[in-house]
Structures are given as C-alpha cells and as structure tokens.
C-alpha cells in the first residue's frame, strides 16, 4: 500500500492496484430485447470503469457471479468474502459490485469472516442499471473509487455520496439508499 504523500490529507498517491469483484445485481443488468427483460449476463462494470479517466489505477477484474442479490445464498456470501480476502493479499484496494437488496448482508459476512481487513474494501451498486438512462451507477462507482484512495483499511458501502462503515449498515427502502442500522 502506498503511504499518503505530504500535502495530501490521507490520500494514497501514485498507482493503486484495485481488484474489482463483480457479483451481478441491478448495476450490472443489461436489457435483452428478445425477451424484453433485464438480465445479468454482460460485464457492464468493466465497461463503466473503462469509460472513466483513471490514469493511475490498475484494475484486475473477477467475474465471481452474475446474480440478483435476492438470489445470493450464504454460500455465495462466503465465496465473496473469500474472494475479497484473496484479492486483498495482492491489491491495494478492493471494489465489490453487488445488488442492493443484500449488499449489507454480504458486507456483514465479510466483516465476520475476516479478523483484520488489510486494505479498503468498498461495496457499491446501483438502484438503476448502468445500461439505463438516469442510472446512479457512474456516480456510485466513481465515488467508491475515490474513497478507496482516502479510506483506511476496513469494509464500507459507498452509495449516493455517502460512505458507511460496515458492519451496521442497512438499505433504506423508503429513500432507496443506505444508512446506518
């Protein structure tokens, strides 16, 4: 991990290697015109990230699963936690894209299974798919990527201009965002 440089408050300077663990969710859904439905079948997150100017970030993508978060099982959550643990050994930060309905539950399992999280790990997603006009995906991913440079090691959810430390976060279905539990 790169140490903060003088004059930059808590900012990790220089190249940062980021593991992007993709699990599916609304953020990654694509429209299938033949069936007139949204599905998780393309790597939309890679497309989103590659559309941004991120000169000093180096990405490794892991397409772990393409599931709606309502379909993610406890075994899947353990698999996500294991993938984060492995990625944290070789990367300076980890971004997990995840469906919003069970994102906090996966974050809770990660915190329970990892005694010490050695790098910043951020879960993010979207309420509207990246492929749909008006999506919040670009905002959430961009904010998460910046937060990976600023936050100390630990697990977080980055969503709608908020960073919330895990555990202790829940989805607010009234406001369609996240808040402290």
C-alpha positions as CSV (number, residue, x, y, z in Angstrom):
1,X,0.0,0.0,0.0
2,X,1.3,3.5,-0.8
3,X,1.6,5.9,2.1
4,X,0.0,9.3,2.0
5,X,2.2,12.0,0.4
6,X,2.9,15.3,2.0
7,X,0.2,17.9,1.4
8,X,-2.5,15.3,0.7
9,X,-4.7,14.5,3.6
10,X,-5.0,10.8,3.8
11,X,-4.7,10.4,0.0
12,X,-2.8,7.3,-1.3
13,X,-0.6,8.8,-4.0
14,X,0.7,7.0,-7.1
15,X,-0.6,4.0,-8.8
16,X,-3.1,1.9,-6.9
17,X,-4.0,-1.7,-7.8
18,X,-7.7,-2.3,-7.4
19,X,-9.4,-5.7,-7.6
20,X,-12.9,-5.4,-8.9
21,X,-15.1,-8.3,-7.8
22,X,-18.3,-8.4,-9.7
23,X,-21.3,-10.3,-8.3
24,X,-24.1,-9.0,-10.5
25,X,-27.0,-7.0,-9.1
26,X,-29.0,-4.2,-10.7
27,X,-25.9,-2.2,-11.5
28,X,-24.8,-4.9,-14.0
29,X,-28.1,-5.7,-15.6
30,X,-28.5,-5.4,-19.4
31,X,-31.6,-5.3,-21.4
32,X,-32.4,-8.3,-23.5
33,X,-34.6,-7.1,-26.3
34,X,-35.7,-10.6,-27.4
35,X,-37.2,-11.3,-24.0
36,X,-38.0,-7.6,-23.1
37,X,-36.3,-8.2,-19.7
38,X,-33.3,-7.2,-17.7
39,X,-30.7,-9.8,-17.0
40,X,-27.2,-10.2,-15.6
41,X,-25.2,-11.5,-18.5
42,X,-22.6,-8.9,-19.5
43,X,-19.6,-7.4,-17.8
44,X,-21.2,-3.9,-17.5
45,X,-18.9,-2.9,-14.6
46,X,-15.8,-3.3,-16.7
47,X,-17.4,-1.1,-19.4
48,X,-18.4,1.5,-16.9
49,X,-14.9,1.7,-15.3
50,X,-13.1,1.8,-18.6
51,X,-15.2,4.8,-19.6
52,X,-13.7,6.8,-16.8
53,X,-10.4,8.6,-16.8
54,X,-8.4,6.8,-14.1
55,X,-4.8,7.2,-15.1
56,X,-3.1,5.8,-12.0
57,X,-5.5,3.0,-11.1
58,X,-4.7,-0.5,-12.3
59,X,-7.6,-2.9,-12.4
60,X,-8.0,-6.7,-12.1
61,X,-11.5,-7.9,-12.7
62,X,-13.0,-11.0,-11.2
63,X,-16.4,-12.0,-12.5
64,X,-17.3,-14.0,-9.5
65,X,-21.0,-14.4,-10.2
66,X,-23.8,-12.7,-12.1
67,X,-26.7,-12.9,-9.6
68,X,-29.6,-10.7,-8.5
69,X,-28.8,-10.1,-4.8
70,X,-32.0,-11.6,-3.7
71,X,-30.7,-14.9,-5.2
72,X,-27.3,-14.7,-3.3
73,X,-27.0,-17.5,-0.8
74,X,-25.0,-17.7,2.4
75,X,-22.6,-19.9,0.5
76,X,-22.3,-17.2,-2.1
77,X,-21.6,-14.6,0.6
78,X,-18.8,-16.8,1.9
79,X,-17.4,-17.1,-1.6
80,X,-17.5,-13.3,-1.9
81,X,-15.6,-12.9,1.5
82,X,-13.0,-15.5,0.3
83,X,-12.5,-13.6,-3.0
84,X,-12.0,-10.3,-1.1
85,X,-9.6,-12.0,1.3
86,X,-7.5,-13.3,-1.6
87,X,-7.6,-10.1,-3.6
88,X,-6.5,-8.1,-0.5
89,X,-3.3,-10.0,-0.5
90,X,-2.2,-8.7,-3.9
91,X,-4.0,-5.4,-4.3
92,X,-4.1,-2.1,-2.6
93,X,-7.9,-1.9,-2.6
94,X,-11.0,-3.9,-3.4
95,X,-14.2,-2.8,-5.0
96,X,-17.2,-5.2,-4.8
97,X,-20.1,-4.5,-7.1
98,X,-23.3,-6.0,-5.7
99,X,-27.0,-5.9,-5.8
100,X,-28.5,-3.5,-3.2
101,X,-31.1,-5.8,-1.6
102,X,-28.5,-8.0,0.2
103,X,-25.3,-5.9,-0.2
104,X,-25.2,-5.1,3.6
105,X,-25.6,-8.8,4.4
106,X,-22.6,-9.7,2.3
107,X,-20.6,-6.9,4.0
108,X,-21.6,-8.3,7.4
109,X,-20.3,-11.8,6.4
110,X,-17.1,-10.3,5.1
111,X,-16.6,-8.5,8.5
112,X,-17.4,-11.6,10.4
113,X,-15.1,-13.8,8.4
114,X,-12.0,-11.5,8.2
115,X,-10.4,-10.7,11.6
116,X,-8.5,-7.9,10.0
117,X,-9.2,-6.2,6.7
118,X,-5.8,-5.0,5.4
119,X,-7.0,-2.7,2.6
120,X,-10.0,-0.6,2.0
121,X,-12.9,-2.7,0.7
122,X,-15.9,-1.0,-0.7
123,X,-19.2,-2.4,-1.7
124,X,-21.3,-0.4,-4.2
125,X,-24.1,-0.9,-6.7
126,X,-27.0,1.0,-8.2
127,X,-30.7,1.4,-7.9
128,X,-31.0,1.7,-11.7
129,X,-28.9,-0.4,-14.1
130,X,-25.8,1.2,-15.7
131,X,-27.4,0.4,-19.1
132,X,-30.4,2.5,-18.4
133,X,-30.6,6.3,-18.8
134,X,-30.6,8.1,-15.4
135,X,-28.6,5.3,-13.7
136,X,-26.8,6.1,-10.4
137,X,-24.1,3.6,-11.3
138,X,-21.5,6.0,-12.6
139,X,-21.9,8.2,-9.5
140,X,-21.6,5.3,-7.1
141,X,-18.6,3.7,-8.8
142,X,-16.8,6.9,-9.2
143,X,-17.3,7.9,-5.6
144,X,-16.2,4.4,-4.5
145,X,-13.0,4.6,-6.5
146,X,-12.1,7.9,-5.0
147,X,-12.9,6.6,-1.5
148,X,-10.6,3.7,-2.0
149,X,-7.7,6.2,-2.1
150,X,-8.9,8.1,1.0
151,X,-10.2,5.5,3.5
152,X,-8.2,3.5,5.9
153,X,-8.3,-0.4,5.7
154,X,-11.8,-1.7,6.5
155,X,-15.1,-2.5,4.9
156,X,-17.5,0.1,3.6
157,X,-20.6,0.8,1.5
158,X,-20.3,3.7,-0.9
159,X,-23.7,4.9,-2.2
160,X,-25.3,8.2,-3.1
161,X,-22.5,10.4,-1.8
162,X,-22.2,8.5,1.5
163,X,-19.5,6.3,2.9
164,X,-20.8,4.0,5.6
165,X,-18.6,1.7,7.7
166,X,-19.5,-2.0,7.9
167,X,-20.9,-3.7,9.9
168,X,-24.0,-1.8,10.8
169,X,-25.5,-0.6,7.5
170,X,-28.9,-1.3,6.0
171,X,-30.8,-0.5,2.9
172,X,-33.5,2.2,3.4
173,X,-36.4,1.1,1.1
174,X,-38.2,4.4,1.7
175,X,-35.4,6.6,0.4
176,X,-33.7,3.9,-1.9
177,X,-30.3,4.4,-0.4
178,X,-28.3,3.1,2.5
179,X,-28.0,4.3,6.1
180,X,-26.6,3.2,9.4
181,X,-28.6,0.4,11.0
